[in-house]
Amino acid sequence: MTRVSLPHDAKAGPTKPEVRAVLASKLALTGADHFAEVGSCTGAVTITAARRAGRVTALERKASRLDVTRKNLAANDINADVELREAEAPEGLPDDADALFLGGSRNYEAILDHAVETGVDRIVMNVSRLEVAGAATEAFRDRDILEEVVQFQVSHGYELAGATSFNSENPVYMLVGSASEDVAADGGSPTETESTNGGDR
């Protein structure tokens, strides 16, 4: 993965590189895609997506954080047509997004409703709190858009007394879904989906 440069600080930690790698895999963006992001903050995900998608619309409700996104974008090589919007989701979201990322849980149910109404093909939501992960999983299920829930944790090694020990990051719950009519028509396998979600682990 091409390194993302983040010289400007939004006073909130960026999505970790390892999490961005999994996110990029789940979104599977191509040059034909319009990617929408809720909560751009440092711009780490914005930059990653802009290197793959043809268009990017990134929302951030805080002007100071949007300014950080803008500055960090300028510090990186990107390919996409990027539009930054100081707006609250779902009101500021485009109606033609192919992929959507929710970096936080604010207004997530209304955002998911918008995704269903506009038929977003790929939806990914990252959650760090267990209780929110459970509620969000049910919200995905209630809208019949849940494909999988992934829980993972990254640890980084450091030297300790001449050997290697590890510091662990907080676990991340990644909810993956689709509101595409094509996926709905295919039906998938609800039984298989439910058996592999593990939403309460």
Disulfide bonds with the S-S distance in Angstrom:
none
